[in-house]
Amino acid sequence: MSMLGISGANVSLHIIEFPSGRFGYVGSIPTGICEQVPADRAAILGQRAFSDPETGCSMMWTFPNFETVEGAIAHAKDRGHSPMWKNEAQ
């Protein structure tokens, strides 16, 4: 598992319900469940951007959010992760 450049880390991926009513991940979020996109100004200034080794472009990770907790669980499981929901493994 790769987590922002850390390989082989044991992480605990938690799902929460945001105030908007959507669901997403918190904690150590593995990059395997994120999407790599061109960095915006805030990511560059906030030092969350990195250089893509293939293109040299500034990139950042975006974290998905879902309409249902089941969608968040399925997304993580499809990518080989066992998320936690309300402190219970899913």
Rosetta silent file (secondary structure, phi, psi, omega in degrees, C-alpha in Angstrom):
SEQUENCE: MSMLGISGANVSLHIIEFPSGRFGYVGSIPTGICEQVPADRAAILGQRAFSDPETGCSMMWTFPNFETVEGAIAHAKDRGHSPMWKNEAQ
SCORE:     score description
SCORE:     0.000 S_00000001
   1 L     0.000  138.945  178.702    0.000    0.000    0.000 S_00000001
   2 E  -114.284  130.573 -178.789    1.320    3.466   -0.811 S_00000001
   3 E  -129.107   98.968 -178.972    0.369    6.451    1.288 S_00000001
   4 L    42.548   51.625  176.443    1.718    9.737   -0.041 S_00000001
   5 L    91.632   -2.725  178.713    5.099    8.221   -0.689 S_00000001
   6 E  -101.512  121.838 -179.685    5.096    5.790    2.240 S_00000001
   7 E  -103.730  143.075  175.791    5.146    2.148    1.171 S_00000001
   8 L    75.087   17.165 -179.067    4.139   -0.778    3.344 S_00000001
   9 L   -81.941  139.484  172.620    2.475    1.369    6.003 S_00000001
  10 L   -89.107  115.500 -176.953   -0.315   -0.109    8.101 S_00000001
  11 L  -121.382  156.480  176.759   -3.031    2.517    8.109 S_00000001
  12 L  -112.042  109.651 -177.134   -6.497    2.729    9.559 S_00000001
  13 E   -92.619  116.642 -178.266   -8.900    4.156    6.995 S_00000001
  14 E  -109.370  144.654  175.967  -11.994    5.656    8.625 S_00000001
  15 E  -106.283  136.177  174.871  -15.242    6.770    6.994 S_00000001
  16 E  -129.767  162.132  171.648  -17.181    9.716    8.410 S_00000001
  17 E   -98.295  121.640  179.766  -20.359   11.547    7.496 S_00000001
  18 L   -76.158  161.588  177.842  -19.589   15.172    6.680 S_00000001
  19 L   -56.530  -23.960  178.697  -21.941   18.002    7.758 S_00000001
  20 L   -72.982  -12.077 -176.932  -23.134   18.110    4.133 S_00000001
  21 L    94.913   -5.873  177.119  -24.551   14.593    4.538 S_00000001
  22 L   -88.842  167.176 -176.328  -21.967   13.057    2.201 S_00000001
  23 E  -118.574  146.585  178.772  -19.450   10.410    3.278 S_00000001
  24 E  -159.881 -173.721 -174.729  -15.677   10.352    2.916 S_00000001
  25 E  -103.891  149.032  173.036  -12.408    9.204    4.390 S_00000001
  26 E  -136.255  165.771 -179.464  -10.305   10.620    7.215 S_00000001
  27 E    94.161 -148.782  178.711   -7.002    9.638    8.743 S_00000001
  28 L   -82.660   96.818 -174.581   -4.158    8.184    6.727 S_00000001
  29 L   -90.006  115.795  179.489   -5.810    8.000    3.310 S_00000001
  30 L   -63.865  140.917 -179.706   -3.937    5.690    0.890 S_00000001
  31 H   -64.462  -20.283  179.920   -3.223    7.239   -2.492 S_00000001
  32 H   -64.746  -16.214  177.993   -4.669    4.139   -4.139 S_00000001
  33 H  -107.282    4.427 -179.606   -8.184    5.359   -3.417 S_00000001
  34 L  -104.125  174.064  176.310   -7.493    8.960   -4.481 S_00000001
  35 E  -118.771  133.326  177.788   -7.233   10.657   -7.843 S_00000001
  36 E   -87.946  122.633 -178.190   -4.103   12.466   -9.003 S_00000001
  37 E  -133.630  162.880  175.941   -5.022   15.802  -10.644 S_00000001
  38 E   -58.020  138.355 -177.653   -3.179   18.994  -11.622 S_00000001
  39 L   -70.575  140.828  173.124   -2.403   21.056   -8.518 S_00000001
  40 L   -93.088  173.697 -176.296   -4.339   24.220   -7.881 S_00000001
  41 H   -58.820  -41.084 -178.620   -2.825   27.387   -6.421 S_00000001
  42 H   -62.801  -39.551  179.566   -3.950   26.511   -2.875 S_00000001
  43 H   -67.354  -37.970  179.454   -2.236   23.095   -3.032 S_00000001
  44 H   -67.929  -48.626 -178.928    0.983   24.663   -4.305 S_00000001
  45 H   -69.470  -30.542  179.622    1.037   27.425   -1.684 S_00000001
  46 L   -86.958    5.739  177.581   -0.058   25.001    1.052 S_00000001
  47 L    60.732   34.810  174.407    2.762   22.602    0.122 S_00000001
  48 L  -104.382    2.379  179.833    0.377   19.751   -0.749 S_00000001
  49 L   -92.750  156.520  177.468    1.538   19.639   -4.370 S_00000001
  50 E  -143.716  162.360 -178.803    4.207   17.346   -5.756 S_00000001
  51 E   -90.126  127.204  176.066    5.984   16.950   -9.064 S_00000001
  52 L   -69.957  123.534 -176.556    4.786   14.146  -11.329 S_00000001
  53 L   -64.372  -24.591 -178.445    7.928   12.137  -12.158 S_00000001
  54 L   -84.257  -37.848 -174.752    6.728   11.431  -15.704 S_00000001
  55 L  -109.521  -20.590 -176.090    5.604   14.922  -16.743 S_00000001
  56 L    79.337    0.217 -179.438    7.250   17.243  -14.224 S_00000001
  57 L   -77.136  151.033  174.686    3.861   18.954  -13.709 S_00000001
  58 E   -73.855  126.947 -177.178    2.663   20.022  -10.269 S_00000001
  59 E  -127.718  166.386  174.454    0.042   17.532   -9.083 S_00000001
  60 E  -148.142  165.210  177.096   -2.101   16.921   -6.006 S_00000001
  61 E   -98.418  137.548  170.995   -4.340   14.165   -4.642 S_00000001
  62 E  -110.922  145.327 -175.783   -8.112   14.608   -4.445 S_00000001
  63 L  -107.329  127.869 -176.985  -10.144   12.552   -2.032 S_00000001
  64 L   -71.264  155.685  170.067  -13.479   11.123   -3.144 S_00000001
  65 E  -134.645  160.081 -167.468  -16.742   11.618   -1.296 S_00000001
  66 E  -135.797  155.519  177.646  -19.954    9.643   -1.643 S_00000001
  67 L   -73.934  -28.024 -177.717  -23.718    9.969   -1.287 S_00000001
  68 L  -131.112  155.223  176.268  -23.910    6.804    0.842 S_00000001
  69 H   -65.650  -33.188  178.166  -21.701    5.033    3.353 S_00000001
  70 H   -62.196  -36.365  177.182  -22.098    1.888    1.236 S_00000001
  71 H   -65.274  -40.090  178.477  -20.506    3.722   -1.697 S_00000001
  72 H   -66.983  -40.802  178.745  -17.511    4.725    0.431 S_00000001
  73 H   -64.361  -47.424 -178.721  -17.112    1.167    1.736 S_00000001
  74 H   -61.475  -42.382 -179.206  -17.352   -0.353   -1.755 S_00000001
  75 H   -60.278  -45.513 -179.787  -14.828    2.133   -3.203 S_00000001
  76 H   -66.919  -45.676 -178.416  -12.258    1.276   -0.521 S_00000001
  77 H   -64.287  -37.379  178.281  -12.841   -2.483   -0.700 S_00000001
  78 H   -61.084  -22.096 -178.403  -12.580   -2.469   -4.518 S_00000001
  79 L  -106.845   15.474  172.771   -9.079   -1.069   -4.047 S_00000001
  80 L    85.290   20.086 -178.703   -8.007   -3.609   -1.423 S_00000001
  81 L  -114.887  153.104  178.174   -8.650   -1.638    1.777 S_00000001
  82 L  -113.578   93.898 -176.383  -10.740   -2.450    4.844 S_00000001
  83 L   -75.460  161.985  175.902  -12.317    0.811    6.030 S_00000001
  84 E  -106.237  137.970  173.935  -13.731    1.498    9.484 S_00000001
  85 E  -133.456  120.662 -176.605  -17.256    2.858    9.958 S_00000001
  86 L    53.981   44.407  178.427  -18.361    3.798   13.484 S_00000001
  87 L    61.695   23.563  175.509  -15.244    2.031   14.829 S_00000001
  88 E  -125.107  132.402  177.998  -16.168   -1.276   13.203 S_00000001
  89 E   -64.455  142.602 -178.034  -14.209   -2.897   10.387 S_00000001
  90 L  -109.122    0.000    0.000  -16.227   -3.269    7.200 S_00000001
